[in-house]
Amino acid sequence: MSIAETARNRAAFARFHEATNSGSMEVIASMIDEVVEPDVVFHAPVPMETTGAQALRQVWTVLLRAFPDLRVTAEDVLAVGDKVVCRNTVTGTHQGEYRGLPATGKTVAYSEIFIIRFAGGRVAEIWGVVDVLTQLRQLGSLAA
C-alpha cells in the first residue's frame, strides 16, 4: 500500500467522520453511498437483520432518532496501509426511543474504537467495539 493510498483512505475517513457529526441522516446516507462498499462486512454487535451498507445506514437512523444531537469526537486516528483506526468519544442527549427505552432526556458519554479496512478507496470492512454498558448505565437501563 502506497503512502498516497494511505492518505486517500485517511481523507475518506475524515469526510465520513465529518458527515456523522452533521446531524443529518441525508448527509450521512450520501457519504455512506460515496465511501462504503454496498457489501461492507460489519464486525460489530449490530442488533438488526440487515447487512452491508444498509446495516450502517440503519445504525445511524437508530442513533439519530434516539440522540439527535449526537457528536462523535475522534480522540485518536491512526492510518497504516489499508486500515484506519479511530478511538472516539460519543456524546448525546437521549431524546427518542433507543433499545426499547423511551426518551429519558439524559446525556450519555461513552467510548468506542473502530478499525476500518479500505479497498480501492472505499470502506470494505469494519470492526467495532462500543462501550454499550456505560451507555445503558447512563440511561438508567442497567444498575451501576
N, C-alpha and C positions, 0 to 999 in steps of 0.2 A: 504494500500500500504506500503510495507516494505522500509526500508532505502536502501536496496540493489536494489530494483526495481527503486526507485527514482534516484539512482546513475547510473543505467543502462540507464535510459531514458536520463539523462543529458549527458552521454557519447555518446549515439546515436546522440543527437542533436549536440554535438561538432564535431563529424565526418561529419555530414551533413553540418554544417556551414563551416568547412574547405574545403569541396568539392565545395561549392558555390564560394569560392574565388580562385579556381583553374583556372578559365577562360576557362575550357574545358567542353563542353556540354556532351561529352562522360563520363567524371568523374562524373558530376552531375547526369546524367541519371542512371549510375551504382549505385550511392548512393541512388537515389530515389527507384530503384528496391530493394535495400537492406533494407532500413529502413521505407519506406512509404507503407501503405496498398494500393492495387490497387484501392479500392473503397473509399479512404480517402474523408472525407467531407470537402470541402473547403469553408469557410465563408469569402469571400473577393470579392471585385468587379473585378472579372476576366473577361475581355472582349473577351470571346470566347465561343464556343458551347460545348467544351469538358468538362468532369468531372473527378473526381478522380485523380489518379497519372498522368494520361495523361494530365490533365489541368496543373498540376505542371510542367511537362516537357515542355509544350507549353509556360508557363510563362517564364521559363529560356531560352528557344530558342529565344523568342522575346527580352528579356533583353540583352542577349549576342550578338545578331545581332546588336542591337542599341548601346550598351555600352560594347564593347569587353574588356575594362579594368575595368569593374565593380568590386567594392570592397564593402563588407558588413562588417562593424565593429560592433561587439557586444559590446555595451556600458554597458548593464546590462543583466545578465542571472540569472533567479531565477527558481529553480526546487522544486516543492512541490507535493508530491503524484504522480498522473499520468500526471501532467502538467509541461511544461517548458515554461516560459515567457521570451521573449527577446526584448530588445529595441535596435534598430540598427541605425547606420548612414550609408547611402548608398552613394557612390561617383562613378562617371564615366564620360567619355567623349562621347558625342553624335556623333557617327561615322557611324550610319546606320539609316534607316527609323524606326520611332517609333510613334505609334498612328497617322499615316498619315503624320507625319512631316519628311521631308528629313533631312539627317545629317546636323548639324549646326556647329560641332566642339566645341560647348560649353560644359563646365563642369557642372555637377549637384552635389548637396549635399542635401540630404533630409532624413527625419526620417521615421521610421516605427516601429510598435510594433506587435509582433505575440505571440499568445498563442497556444501552440501545445499540444494536448492530445494524450498520448500514450496508447496502449492496447497491451499486450503481447510483449512489447519491440519495437513496430512499431508505426509510426505516424498514428493515426486513424482519427484525426480531427484537422483542422487549422482555427484559427480566425486571421484576419489580418487587420491592419489599416495602410495605406501607405499615406504619405503626397504628393499625386499626384499634388495637386495645386501648391505647391512650385516647384516641379519638372518641371511642364509645364511652370510656370513663368520663371524659369531659362533658359528654352529652347527658350523662346520668343514666345511661343504659346498663352500665355494669358497676358493681361496687368497687370502690378504690382499694 
